[in-house]
Amino acid sequence: MNVDDLRSDTPGCANVAHLNNAGAALPPRPVIDAVQNHFMLESTIGGYEAAEEKAADLQHFYDAVARLIGAHADEIAYVENATRAWDMAFYAIPFAEGDRILTTSGEYASNTIAYWQVAAAKGAKVEVVPDEPDGTISLDALEAELAKGGVRLVSLNHVPTHNGLVNPVAEVGRLCRAHGVLFLLDACQSVGQLTVDVTEIGCDMMSSTGRKFLRGPRGTGFLYVRREIVQTLEPPFLDLHAADWKTPDGYDVRPDAIRFETWERYTAGQIGLGVAADYAADLGTAAIQERVKGLAQNLRDKLATHPGTTVLDKGPRPSGIVTFTVDGHDPYAIKEAARARDVNVTVAHPIAHGYDVRAAPSAIRASVHYYNNEDDLDRLLAVLASL
């Protein structure tokens, strides 16, 4: 991986030390060009006409994402963001009274709100599976809960937003398959920084975003739904793209993952997201994962030498998300001090932590990507030294 070339291919690297990739990564030049070129085409010949002219590029999105995550193109839906993609899958499950939903303590707050809403409306039960001491989901506890029966869904984050953790999702998938239970994976923070293969993981549904580690445009995301279950799920809403109107009082829902889409979409973003998926696949997800892992550990090592700094990350193999506090300094003040020096970080706040009551009240979140370098890390340490 030639980091200098990757940085040259990333215009934003000339302006900032961008350590907020878990929020929104800097896009590479091919993605920028794809989005800008299509928008310019729309402005010159019309939006509908541009979509017709670039139909092959729009279709390529499905092939590109499928290639990246080990899926089939007909298992991919283009959705405007990861939250809506996750919602489309979750609310399509026909929950009944007494159904059990199993999740983890570090589940994202938006997802937990959806659990509670369905529990109230359908009479389902939401249960939190205990953690191992290292913070990952306890596989023994999960297996014991599955053995009790009545579980309709296991749903969790691959990589939570706030503690560097990487959950053992392939092992979770194995247990879910053994017990015939649906498995919904939130991969918002993992696609683009880790190798994510849906066949290896064994998830039935998976949601992700374009703007984070995948380095695609904002306002884009995708949903994966396994072929074998797609027709058992009724999307929470349909339109003339997701279903075919046959008669004045009848319709047929699409037999593939397109049933989770709507006709109107950000077409320039769809093309750009396909380019981003190709960009990551061409670099190689194994190489990306190794580079991100090394940079994150390097940052943790540097932070460990700074007085009063506590790294909060969990798990036996932490992700590219690094969270920490500095004694006597408010995380929001640190964020602003960094921004003043053209270093981008953000604050992880408990409002997003779901059930994880052990999380720090708030912490600095610095998330690295493969185009970051040693200078970017040192610039953050210089900010901390200036406090």
Protein Blocks (a to p, Z undefined) as FASTA:
>chain_A
ZZklmmmmmmklmmpccfbfkmoccddfklmmmmmmmmmmmmmnojklmmmmmmmmmmmm
mmmmmmmnopafklpccdfbfklmmmmmmmmpccdehiacdddfklcfklmmmmmmmmmm
nopacddddddfkopacfklmmmmmmngoiabdcddfbdcklopacdfklmmmmmmmnop
acdddfklmgopaccdfklnopabdcddfklmnopaehiacddddfklmmmpccfbdcfk
lpccfbfkbccddfbfklmpcfbdcfklmmmmmmmmmmmmmnopklmmmmmmmmmmmmmm
mmmmpghiacfbecjbdcfbdcdddehiafklmmmmmmmnopacddddfklnommlmbcf
bdcdddddfkbcfklmmmmmmmmmmZZ
